[in-house]
Amino acid sequence: MQTIVDINNMLQSIVDDHEVLRSFHTFTLDTLDMDKLNASDYPLLYGQCTDAVIMDGMTEFTYEVIVGDLVIEEQQERITEIYSETFLLLQDVAAQFAFNVNVSSLVDGNNWSFQLPLQCQPFTARFDNSLTGWSTTFSLRLPNALNLCDAPYG
């Protein structure tokens, strides 16, 4: 059985293996406190499970995914470049799921699916500085058979 812990571990693994992404964060975006992060934490990957649907033999997890970079006041003229760079990083993350790279650690070779196309939106959020990048929502279907034999009933 796979859970959101496994998906979060996969997202962390993507960051660990990527040469540009520097940190992974989860939980609600509201608790992502820009003041507690260092410049070395950017660009970042954020992923949060927003929904799950239990089906016969599968669970579909919906994730909000964000790739963002810090824009300081002096970099405002570079915002288009930062949009371009973070979009490419978001494509890297999607490719990890779409082409099954390193996913065997997540699902142990079992059948799973990742749904394309992805609708992506650019954003700039104001904190003390600007977090700028792209967000998307994607669905992962993982094998999770309903099984009363494994349930902790006496």
SULWO-V795415 format. One line per field, one symbol per residue. ss: DSSP state (A for helix, B for strand, O for the rest). burial: + if it has 16 or more other ideal C-beta (glycine too) atoms within 10 Angstrom, else -. A space follows every 50 residues. Layout:
ss=???
burial=???
This chain:
ss=OOOAAAAAAAAAAAAAAOOOOOBBBOOOAAAOOAAAOOAAAOOBBBBBBB BBBBBOOBBBBBBBBBBBBBBOAAAAAAAAAAAAAAAAAAAAAAAAAAOO OOOAAAAOOOOBBBOOOOOBBBBBBBOOOBBBBBBBBBBBBBBOOOOOOO OOOO
burial=-+-+-+++-++++++--+--++-+++-----+-+--+----++++++++- -------++++-+++++++++----------++-++--++-+++-+++-- --+--++----+-+---+-+--------++++++++-+-+++-+------ ----
